[in-house]
Amino acid sequence: MKDELSFEQAITGLEKIAEELEKDDLDLDTSVKKFEEGMELSKKCNEILQKAEKKITILIDGEEKDFTASNE
């Protein structure tokens, strides 16, 4: 299910986990589980950002090639 999360959903999940951990009323096991969940969401955000960066790079490279080809 986490693979289907949007970037915004993952960020919202991270914010919620951070708030829960900041309350300082969780036991150690729960805190560790929340931290693990946060790390998974963080990795998901990173993956989404990397994919977006690749798409943007491809688009920019394509535009530059089109511009160069049209000016020759």
PyMOL Python script that loads the backbone (N, CA, C, O; Angstrom):
from pymol import cmd

cmd.read_pdbstr("""\
ATOM      1  N   MET A   1       0.818  -1.204   0.000  1.00  0.00           N
ATOM      2  CA  MET A   1       0.000   0.000   0.000  1.00  0.00           C
ATOM      3  C   MET A   1       0.857   1.261   0.000  1.00  0.00           C
ATOM      4  O   MET A   1       0.483   2.258  -0.618  1.00  0.00           O
ATOM      5  N   LYS A   2       2.005   1.235   0.685  1.00  0.00           N
ATOM      6  CA  LYS A   2       2.855   2.412   0.745  1.00  0.00           C
ATOM      7  C   LYS A   2       3.387   2.796  -0.631  1.00  0.00           C
ATOM      8  O   LYS A   2       3.720   3.958  -0.862  1.00  0.00           O
ATOM      9  N   ASP A   3       3.470   1.818  -1.560  1.00  0.00           N
ATOM     10  CA  ASP A   3       3.920   2.131  -2.908  1.00  0.00           C
ATOM     11  C   ASP A   3       2.922   3.014  -3.628  1.00  0.00           C
ATOM     12  O   ASP A   3       3.293   3.709  -4.573  1.00  0.00           O
ATOM     13  N   GLU A   4       1.665   3.006  -3.209  1.00  0.00           N
ATOM     14  CA  GLU A   4       0.616   3.769  -3.861  1.00  0.00           C
ATOM     15  C   GLU A   4       0.469   5.182  -3.295  1.00  0.00           C
ATOM     16  O   GLU A   4      -0.334   5.967  -3.799  1.00  0.00           O
ATOM     17  N   LEU A   5       1.217   5.502  -2.281  1.00  0.00           N
ATOM     18  CA  LEU A   5       1.106   6.813  -1.648  1.00  0.00           C
ATOM     19  C   LEU A   5       1.623   7.913  -2.567  1.00  0.00           C
ATOM     20  O   LEU A   5       2.604   7.738  -3.290  1.00  0.00           O
ATOM     21  N   SER A   6       0.940   9.042  -2.520  1.00  0.00           N
ATOM     22  CA  SER A   6       1.454  10.218  -3.221  1.00  0.00           C
ATOM     23  C   SER A   6       2.490  10.882  -2.317  1.00  0.00           C
ATOM     24  O   SER A   6       2.602  10.558  -1.135  1.00  0.00           O
ATOM     25  N   PHE A   7       3.240  11.813  -2.894  1.00  0.00           N
ATOM     26  CA  PHE A   7       4.232  12.545  -2.120  1.00  0.00           C
ATOM     27  C   PHE A   7       3.562  13.285  -0.965  1.00  0.00           C
ATOM     28  O   PHE A   7       4.062  13.290   0.160  1.00  0.00           O
ATOM     29  N   GLU A   8       2.431  13.904  -1.261  1.00  0.00           N
ATOM     30  CA  GLU A   8       1.725  14.676  -0.243  1.00  0.00           C
ATOM     31  C   GLU A   8       1.242  13.784   0.898  1.00  0.00           C
ATOM     32  O   GLU A   8       1.312  14.167   2.065  1.00  0.00           O
ATOM     33  N   GLN A   9       0.751  12.592   0.555  1.00  0.00           N
ATOM     34  CA  GLN A   9       0.291  11.663   1.587  1.00  0.00           C
ATOM     35  C   GLN A   9       1.462  11.207   2.459  1.00  0.00           C
ATOM     36  O   GLN A   9       1.333  11.104   3.679  1.00  0.00           O
ATOM     37  N   ALA A  10       2.590  10.937   1.830  1.00  0.00           N
ATOM     38  CA  ALA A  10       3.764  10.497   2.583  1.00  0.00           C
ATOM     39  C   ALA A  10       4.255  11.598   3.513  1.00  0.00           C
ATOM     40  O   ALA A  10       4.611  11.326   4.660  1.00  0.00           O
ATOM     41  N   ILE A  11       4.277  12.837   3.033  1.00  0.00           N
ATOM     42  CA  ILE A  11       4.706  13.964   3.870  1.00  0.00           C
ATOM     43  C   ILE A  11       3.752  14.140   5.047  1.00  0.00           C
ATOM     44  O   ILE A  11       4.187  14.361   6.178  1.00  0.00           O
ATOM     45  N   THR A  12       2.455  14.041   4.779  1.00  0.00           N
ATOM     46  CA  THR A  12       1.472  14.159   5.852  1.00  0.00           C
ATOM     47  C   THR A  12       1.689  13.063   6.895  1.00  0.00           C
ATOM     48  O   THR A  12       1.595  13.315   8.097  1.00  0.00           O
ATOM     49  N   GLY A  13       1.979  11.853   6.433  1.00  0.00           N
ATOM     50  CA  GLY A  13       2.264  10.746   7.344  1.00  0.00           C
ATOM     51  C   GLY A  13       3.496  11.015   8.188  1.00  0.00           C
ATOM     52  O   GLY A  13       3.513  10.729   9.385  1.00  0.00           O
ATOM     53  N   LEU A  14       4.524  11.565   7.562  1.00  0.00           N
ATOM     54  CA  LEU A  14       5.743  11.907   8.299  1.00  0.00           C
ATOM     55  C   LEU A  14       5.472  12.974   9.352  1.00  0.00           C
ATOM     56  O   LEU A  14       5.973  12.887  10.473  1.00  0.00           O
ATOM     57  N   GLU A  15       4.683  13.976   8.993  1.00  0.00           N
ATOM     58  CA  GLU A  15       4.349  15.035   9.951  1.00  0.00           C
ATOM     59  C   GLU A  15       3.597  14.468  11.152  1.00  0.00           C
ATOM     60  O   GLU A  15       3.855  14.848  12.294  1.00  0.00           O
ATOM     61  N   LYS A  16       2.671  13.560  10.883  1.00  0.00           N
ATOM     62  CA  LYS A  16       1.891  12.955  11.968  1.00  0.00           C
ATOM     63  C   LYS A  16       2.795  12.150  12.899  1.00  0.00           C
ATOM     64  O   LYS A  16       2.674  12.230  14.122  1.00  0.00           O
ATOM     65  N   ILE A  17       3.701  11.376  12.306  1.00  0.00           N
ATOM     66  CA  ILE A  17       4.626  10.584  13.116  1.00  0.00           C
ATOM     67  C   ILE A  17       5.525  11.497  13.943  1.00  0.00           C
ATOM     68  O   ILE A  17       5.769  11.226  15.119  1.00  0.00           O
ATOM     69  N   ALA A  18       6.015  12.568  13.341  1.00  0.00           N
ATOM     70  CA  ALA A  18       6.873  13.510  14.083  1.00  0.00           C
ATOM     71  C   ALA A  18       6.118  14.093  15.274  1.00  0.00           C
ATOM     72  O   ALA A  18       6.667  14.208  16.370  1.00  0.00           O
ATOM     73  N   GLU A  19       4.865  14.456  15.054  1.00  0.00           N
ATOM     74  CA  GLU A  19       4.050  15.006  16.153  1.00  0.00           C
ATOM     75  C   GLU A  19       3.875  13.979  17.268  1.00  0.00           C
ATOM     76  O   GLU A  19       3.965  14.317  18.448  1.00  0.00           O
ATOM     77  N   GLU A  20       3.625  12.724  16.891  1.00  0.00           N
ATOM     78  CA  GLU A  20       3.439  11.673  17.893  1.00  0.00           C
ATOM     79  C   GLU A  20       4.722  11.445  18.689  1.00  0.00           C
ATOM     80  O   GLU A  20       4.687  11.267  19.906  1.00  0.00           O
ATOM     81  N   LEU A  21       5.854  11.454  17.984  1.00  0.00           N
ATOM     82  CA  LEU A  21       7.125  11.237  18.674  1.00  0.00           C
ATOM     83  C   LEU A  21       7.496  12.420  19.567  1.00  0.00           C
ATOM     84  O   LEU A  21       8.128  12.234  20.607  1.00  0.00           O
ATOM     85  N   GLU A  22       7.113  13.614  19.176  1.00  0.00           N
ATOM     86  CA  GLU A  22       7.423  14.807  19.972  1.00  0.00           C
ATOM     87  C   GLU A  22       6.620  14.859  21.270  1.00  0.00           C
ATOM     88  O   GLU A  22       7.053  15.494  22.231  1.00  0.00           O
ATOM     89  N   LYS A  23       5.456  14.202  21.316  1.00  0.00           N
ATOM     90  CA  LYS A  23       4.624  14.225  22.521  1.00  0.00           C
ATOM     91  C   LYS A  23       5.329  13.564  23.695  1.00  0.00           C
ATOM     92  O   LYS A  23       5.058  13.881  24.854  1.00  0.00           O
ATOM     93  N   ASP A  24       6.238  12.642  23.387  1.00  0.00           N
ATOM     94  CA  ASP A  24       7.041  12.010  24.426  1.00  0.00           C
ATOM     95  C   ASP A  24       6.220  11.150  25.387  1.00  0.00           C
ATOM     96  O   ASP A  24       6.654  10.903  26.512  1.00  0.00           O
ATOM     97  N   ASP A  25       5.036  10.688  24.959  1.00  0.00           N
ATOM     98  CA  ASP A  25       4.242   9.834  25.838  1.00  0.00           C
ATOM     99  C   ASP A  25       4.144   8.405  25.307  1.00  0.00           C
ATOM    100  O   ASP A  25       3.320   7.620  25.776  1.00  0.00           O
ATOM    101  N   LEU A  26       4.988   8.071  24.324  1.00  0.00           N
ATOM    102  CA  LEU A  26       4.983   6.726  23.756  1.00  0.00           C
ATOM    103  C   LEU A  26       6.023   5.868  24.460  1.00  0.00           C
ATOM    104  O   LEU A  26       7.075   6.356  24.874  1.00  0.00           O
ATOM    105  N   ASP A  27       5.713   4.584  24.588  1.00  0.00           N
ATOM    106  CA  ASP A  27       6.725   3.699  25.159  1.00  0.00           C
ATOM    107  C   ASP A  27       7.805   3.437  24.100  1.00  0.00           C
ATOM    108  O   ASP A  27       7.641   3.794  22.933  1.00  0.00           O
ATOM    109  N   LEU A  28       8.889   2.823  24.515  1.00  0.00           N
ATOM    110  CA  LEU A  28      10.040   2.631  23.637  1.00  0.00           C
ATOM    111  C   LEU A  28       9.687   1.816  22.397  1.00  0.00           C
ATOM    112  O   LEU A  28      10.070   2.186  21.287  1.00  0.00           O
ATOM    113  N   ASP A  29       8.966   0.718  22.571  1.00  0.00           N
ATOM    114  CA  ASP A  29       8.611  -0.131  21.424  1.00  0.00           C
ATOM    115  C   ASP A  29       7.777   0.634  20.405  1.00  0.00           C
ATOM    116  O   ASP A  29       8.024   0.537  19.202  1.00  0.00           O
ATOM    117  N   THR A  30       6.803   1.384  20.870  1.00  0.00           N
ATOM    118  CA  THR A  30       5.947   2.161  19.979  1.00  0.00           C
ATOM    119  C   THR A  30       6.767   3.248  19.281  1.00  0.00           C
ATOM    120  O   THR A  30       6.586   3.504  18.090  1.00  0.00           O
ATOM    121  N   SER A  31       7.655   3.872  20.022  1.00  0.00           N
ATOM    122  CA  SER A  31       8.513   4.911  19.441  1.00  0.00           C
ATOM    123  C   SER A  31       9.382   4.336  18.323  1.00  0.00           C
ATOM    124  O   SER A  31       9.536   4.949  17.267  1.00  0.00           O
ATOM    125  N   VAL A  32       9.941   3.165  18.565  1.00  0.00           N
ATOM    126  CA  VAL A  32      10.781   2.532  17.549  1.00  0.00           C
ATOM    127  C   VAL A  32       9.953   2.173  16.318  1.00  0.00           C
ATOM    128  O   VAL A  32      10.409   2.357  15.189  1.00  0.00           O
ATOM    129  N   LYS A  33       8.746   1.664  16.528  1.00  0.00           N
ATOM    130  CA  LYS A  33       7.870   1.326  15.395  1.00  0.00           C
ATOM    131  C   LYS A  33       7.505   2.570  14.597  1.00  0.00           C
ATOM    132  O   LYS A  33       7.498   2.549  13.366  1.00  0.00           O
ATOM    133  N   LYS A  34       7.205   3.648  15.303  1.00  0.00           N
ATOM    134  CA  LYS A  34       6.872   4.911  14.633  1.00  0.00           C
ATOM    135  C   LYS A  34       8.079   5.423  13.851  1.00  0.00           C
ATOM    136  O   LYS A  34       7.935   5.918  12.733  1.00  0.00           O
ATOM    137  N   PHE A  35       9.267   5.303  14.439  1.00  0.00           N
ATOM    138  CA  PHE A  35      10.483   5.726  13.758  1.00  0.00           C
ATOM    139  C   PHE A  35      10.688   4.911  12.478  1.00  0.00           C
ATOM    140  O   PHE A  35      11.039   5.461  11.434  1.00  0.00           O
ATOM    141  N   GLU A  36      10.467   3.598  12.566  1.00  0.00           N
ATOM    142  CA  GLU A  36      10.594   2.733  11.384  1.00  0.00           C
ATOM    143  C   GLU A  36       9.599   3.135  10.299  1.00  0.00           C
ATOM    144  O   GLU A  36       9.946   3.191   9.119  1.00  0.00           O
ATOM    145  N   GLU A  37       8.362   3.412  10.705  1.00  0.00           N
ATOM    146  CA  GLU A  37       7.350   3.867   9.748  1.00  0.00           C
ATOM    147  C   GLU A  37       7.792   5.173   9.091  1.00  0.00           C
ATOM    148  O   GLU A  37       7.636   5.361   7.884  1.00  0.00           O
ATOM    149  N   GLY A  38       8.343   6.066   9.902  1.00  0.00           N
ATOM    150  CA  GLY A  38       8.828   7.337   9.389  1.00  0.00           C
ATOM    151  C   GLY A  38       9.954   7.152   8.383  1.00  0.00           C
ATOM    152  O   GLY A  38      10.008   7.849   7.370  1.00  0.00           O
ATOM    153  N   MET A  39      10.847   6.219   8.662  1.00  0.00           N
ATOM    154  CA  MET A  39      11.952   5.952   7.741  1.00  0.00           C
ATOM    155  C   MET A  39      11.428   5.402   6.412  1.00  0.00           C
ATOM    156  O   MET A  39      11.934   5.763   5.349  1.00  0.00           O
ATOM    157  N   GLU A  40      10.418   4.532   6.468  1.00  0.00           N
ATOM    158  CA  GLU A  40       9.813   4.010   5.247  1.00  0.00           C
ATOM    159  C   GLU A  40       9.165   5.128   4.428  1.00  0.00           C
ATOM    160  O   GLU A  40       9.321   5.192   3.208  1.00  0.00           O
ATOM    161  N   LEU A  41       8.442   6.000   5.115  1.00  0.00           N
ATOM    162  CA  LEU A  41       7.816   7.124   4.418  1.00  0.00           C
ATOM    163  C   LEU A  41       8.863   8.072   3.843  1.00  0.00           C
ATOM    164  O   LEU A  41       8.682   8.618   2.755  1.00  0.00           O
ATOM    165  N   SER A  42       9.945   8.264   4.566  1.00  0.00           N
ATOM    166  CA  SER A  42      11.022   9.114   4.091  1.00  0.00           C
ATOM    167  C   SER A  42      11.646   8.531   2.824  1.00  0.00           C
ATOM    168  O   SER A  42      11.932   9.266   1.879  1.00  0.00           O
ATOM    169  N   LYS A  43      11.854   7.232   2.802  1.00  0.00           N
ATOM    170  CA  LYS A  43      12.396   6.578   1.604  1.00  0.00           C
ATOM    171  C   LYS A  43      11.439   6.725   0.432  1.00  0.00           C
ATOM    172  O   LYS A  43      11.863   6.947  -0.702  1.00  0.00           O
ATOM    173  N   LYS A  44      10.150   6.600   0.712  1.00  0.00           N
ATOM    174  CA  LYS A  44       9.141   6.750  -0.339  1.00  0.00           C
ATOM    175  C   LYS A  44       9.183   8.166  -0.910  1.00  0.00           C
ATOM    176  O   LYS A  44       9.138   8.343  -2.127  1.00  0.00           O
ATOM    177  N   CYS A  45       9.269   9.166  -0.050  1.00  0.00           N
ATOM    178  CA  CYS A  45       9.367  10.554  -0.510  1.00  0.00           C
ATOM    179  C   CYS A  45      10.599  10.735  -1.387  1.00  0.00           C
ATOM    180  O   CYS A  45      10.531  11.371  -2.438  1.00  0.00           O
ATOM    181  N   ASN A  46      11.716  10.178  -0.957  1.00  0.00           N
ATOM    182  CA  ASN A  46      12.962  10.286  -1.711  1.00  0.00           C
ATOM    183  C   ASN A  46      12.820   9.636  -3.092  1.00  0.00           C
ATOM    184  O   ASN A  46      13.284  10.189  -4.089  1.00  0.00           O
ATOM    185  N   GLU A  47      12.180   8.464  -3.150  1.00  0.00           N
ATOM    186  CA  GLU A  47      11.968   7.782  -4.428  1.00  0.00           C
ATOM    187  C   GLU A  47      11.111   8.636  -5.368  1.00  0.00           C
ATOM    188  O   GLU A  47      11.418   8.770  -6.552  1.00  0.00           O
ATOM    189  N   ILE A  48      10.054   9.200  -4.835  1.00  0.00           N
ATOM    190  CA  ILE A  48       9.157  10.037  -5.638  1.00  0.00           C
ATOM    191  C   ILE A  48       9.914  11.256  -6.171  1.00  0.00           C
ATOM    192  O   ILE A  48       9.779  11.615  -7.340  1.00  0.00           O
ATOM    193  N   LEU A  49      10.705  11.885  -5.311  1.00  0.00           N
ATOM    194  CA  LEU A  49      11.475  13.056  -5.732  1.00  0.00           C
ATOM    195  C   LEU A  49      12.515  12.697  -6.790  1.00  0.00           C
ATOM    196  O   LEU A  49      12.730  13.459  -7.733  1.00  0.00           O
ATOM    197  N   GLN A  50      13.158  11.547  -6.640  1.00  0.00           N
ATOM    198  CA  GLN A  50      14.149  11.121  -7.628  1.00  0.00           C
ATOM    199  C   GLN A  50      13.495  10.862  -8.983  1.00  0.00           C
ATOM    200  O   GLN A  50      14.052  11.226 -10.019  1.00  0.00           O
ATOM    201  N   LYS A  51      12.316  10.234  -8.982  1.00  0.00           N
ATOM    202  CA  LYS A  51      11.601  10.005 -10.236  1.00  0.00           C
ATOM    203  C   LYS A  51      11.207  11.320 -10.894  1.00  0.00           C
ATOM    204  O   LYS A  51      11.318  11.471 -12.111  1.00  0.00           O
ATOM    205  N   ALA A  52      10.751  12.260 -10.094  1.00  0.00           N
ATOM    206  CA  ALA A  52      10.368  13.567 -10.629  1.00  0.00           C
ATOM    207  C   ALA A  52      11.592  14.279 -11.205  1.00  0.00           C
ATOM    208  O   ALA A  52      11.511  14.897 -12.267  1.00  0.00           O
ATOM    209  N   GLU A  53      12.708  14.192 -10.515  1.00  0.00           N
ATOM    210  CA  GLU A  53      13.932  14.823 -10.990  1.00  0.00           C
ATOM    211  C   GLU A  53      14.366  14.228 -12.326  1.00  0.00           C
ATOM    212  O   GLU A  53      14.784  14.959 -13.224  1.00  0.00           O
ATOM    213  N   LYS A  54      14.269  12.905 -12.462  1.00  0.00           N
ATOM    214  CA  LYS A  54      14.626  12.253 -13.726  1.00  0.00           C
ATOM    215  C   LYS A  54      13.718  12.720 -14.856  1.00  0.00           C
ATOM    216  O   LYS A  54      14.182  12.991 -15.963  1.00  0.00           O
ATOM    217  N   LYS A  55      12.419  12.812 -14.571  1.00  0.00           N
ATOM    218  CA  LYS A  55      11.475  13.276 -15.594  1.00  0.00           C
ATOM    219  C   LYS A  55      11.794  14.698 -16.027  1.00  0.00           C
ATOM    220  O   LYS A  55      11.775  15.014 -17.217  1.00  0.00           O
ATOM    221  N   ILE A  56      12.085  15.546 -15.059  1.00  0.00           N
ATOM    222  CA  ILE A  56      12.401  16.943 -15.368  1.00  0.00           C
ATOM    223  C   ILE A  56      13.683  17.022 -16.191  1.00  0.00           C
ATOM    224  O   ILE A  56      13.763  17.783 -17.155  1.00  0.00           O
ATOM    225  N   THR A  57      14.677  16.239 -15.808  1.00  0.00           N
ATOM    226  CA  THR A  57      15.940  16.226 -16.554  1.00  0.00           C
ATOM    227  C   THR A  57      15.705  15.786 -17.988  1.00  0.00           C
ATOM    228  O   THR A  57      16.252  16.387 -18.913  1.00  0.00           O
ATOM    229  N   ILE A  58      14.906  14.753 -18.189  1.00  0.00           N
ATOM    230  CA  ILE A  58      14.595  14.275 -19.534  1.00  0.00           C
ATOM    231  C   ILE A  58      13.876  15.359 -20.334  1.00  0.00           C
ATOM    232  O   ILE A  58      14.183  15.581 -21.505  1.00  0.00           O
ATOM    233  N   LEU A  59      12.921  16.029 -19.696  1.00  0.00           N
ATOM    234  CA  LEU A  59      12.195  17.093 -20.385  1.00  0.00           C
ATOM    235  C   LEU A  59      13.109  18.249 -20.752  1.00  0.00           C
ATOM    236  O   LEU A  59      13.031  18.779 -21.860  1.00  0.00           O
ATOM    237  N   ILE A  60      13.966  18.637 -19.835  1.00  0.00           N
ATOM    238  CA  ILE A  60      14.881  19.745 -20.103  1.00  0.00           C
ATOM    239  C   ILE A  60      15.862  19.368 -21.203  1.00  0.00           C
ATOM    240  O   ILE A  60      16.117  20.160 -22.110  1.00  0.00           O
ATOM    241  N   ASP A  61      16.412  18.161 -21.125  1.00  0.00           N
ATOM    242  CA  ASP A  61      17.343  17.707 -22.159  1.00  0.00           C
ATOM    243  C   ASP A  61      16.661  17.671 -23.522  1.00  0.00           C
ATOM    244  O   ASP A  61      17.257  18.048 -24.531  1.00  0.00           O
ATOM    245  N   GLY A  62      15.416  17.218 -23.549  1.00  0.00           N
ATOM    246  CA  GLY A  62      14.662  17.177 -24.798  1.00  0.00           C
ATOM    247  C   GLY A  62      14.420  18.561 -25.356  1.00  0.00           C
ATOM    248  O   GLY A  62      14.526  18.767 -26.565  1.00  0.00           O
ATOM    249  N   GLU A  63      14.101  19.501 -24.509  1.00  0.00           N
ATOM    250  CA  GLU A  63      13.885  20.885 -24.940  1.00  0.00           C
ATOM    251  C   GLU A  63      15.177  21.484 -25.491  1.00  0.00           C
ATOM    252  O   GLU A  63      15.169  22.179 -26.507  1.00  0.00           O
ATOM    253  N   GLU A  64      16.285  21.204 -24.807  1.00  0.00           N
ATOM    254  CA  GLU A  64      17.566  21.731 -25.267  1.00  0.00           C
ATOM    255  C   GLU A  64      17.936  21.158 -26.623  1.00  0.00           C
ATOM    256  O   GLU A  64      18.458  21.877 -27.475  1.00  0.00           O
ATOM    257  N   LYS A  65      17.672  19.865 -26.840  1.00  0.00           N
ATOM    258  CA  LYS A  65      17.961  19.242 -28.128  1.00  0.00           C
ATOM    259  C   LYS A  65      17.064  19.831 -29.216  1.00  0.00           C
ATOM    260  O   LYS A  65      17.521  20.113 -30.324  1.00  0.00           O
ATOM    261  N   ASP A  66      15.785  20.014 -28.889  1.00  0.00           N
ATOM    262  CA  ASP A  66      14.852  20.612 -29.861  1.00  0.00           C
ATOM    263  C   ASP A  66      15.297  22.025 -30.205  1.00  0.00           C
ATOM    264  O   ASP A  66      15.270  22.418 -31.372  1.00  0.00           O
ATOM    265  N   PHE A  67      15.705  22.790 -29.205  1.00  0.00           N
ATOM    266  CA  PHE A  67      16.138  24.177 -29.429  1.00  0.00           C
ATOM    267  C   PHE A  67      17.394  24.204 -30.295  1.00  0.00           C
ATOM    268  O   PHE A  67      17.497  25.006 -31.223  1.00  0.00           O
ATOM    269  N   THR A  68      18.347  23.327 -29.988  1.00  0.00           N
ATOM    270  CA  THR A  68      19.585  23.270 -30.745  1.00  0.00           C
ATOM    271  C   THR A  68      19.334  22.849 -32.185  1.00  0.00           C
ATOM    272  O   THR A  68      19.901  23.420 -33.116  1.00  0.00           O
ATOM    273  N   ALA A  69      18.478  21.843 -32.363  1.00  0.00           N
ATOM    274  CA  ALA A  69      18.179  21.344 -33.705  1.00  0.00           C
ATOM    275  C   ALA A  69      17.457  22.411 -34.545  1.00  0.00           C
ATOM    276  O   ALA A  69      17.697  22.514 -35.748  1.00  0.00           O
ATOM    277  N   SER A  70      16.601  23.179 -33.935  1.00  0.00           N
ATOM    278  CA  SER A  70      15.847  24.200 -34.676  1.00  0.00           C
ATOM    279  C   SER A  70      16.691  25.420 -35.022  1.00  0.00           C
ATOM    280  O   SER A  70      16.342  26.184 -35.922  1.00  0.00           O
ATOM    281  N   ASN A  71      17.790  25.604 -34.317  1.00  0.00           N
ATOM    282  CA  ASN A  71      18.660  26.750 -34.560  1.00  0.00           C
ATOM    283  C   ASN A  71      19.845  26.426 -35.473  1.00  0.00           C
ATOM    284  O   ASN A  71      20.672  27.296 -35.746  1.00  0.00           O
ATOM    285  N   GLU A  72      19.930  25.197 -35.938  1.00  0.00           N
ATOM    286  CA  GLU A  72      21.061  24.827 -36.808  1.00  0.00           C
ATOM    287  C   GLU A  72      20.771  25.166 -38.240  1.00  0.00           C
ATOM    288  O   GLU A  72      21.606  24.927 -39.113  1.00  0.00           O
TER     289      GLU A  72
END
""", "prot")
cmd.dss("prot")
cmd.show_as("cartoon", "prot")
cmd.util.cbc("prot")
cmd.orient("prot")
